Amino acid sequence: MSFLVRLLSIDVFVIVNGSELGEYILRKTWEAAQRIFKEYGIKVFVIPYYSVKAPVSIIINGVEYVIHRKLSFKELMNMILSAAPLSSSEEGEVAAIGLWSHSEDQSLGNAETVE
């Protein structure tokens, strides 16, 4: 049985407030977006948004994650890939696999982790 899957794009808004953390997250998110496109062919659109009063956060396809620490490259990759939308073709169904990674203390801002 053949399953055909077409991957759509992912929109990632990075809310920065002029802090070192915000600049780091923006840079690493851009690097992760490039890697995802090269490895998986998924278009990731990184849109920076500057707000002095807002906390550093990432909004992936409408879901916001407030960031309180520097995330690893792998954590950002997994966070973005877990939001990858899949749509089925006329010839088959879709099976979506999401990955999630967290630090030893299992913290990631106020985002909810699924185990």
Order of alpha helices (4+ residues) and beta strands (2+ residues): beta-beta-alpha-beta-beta-beta-alpha-beta
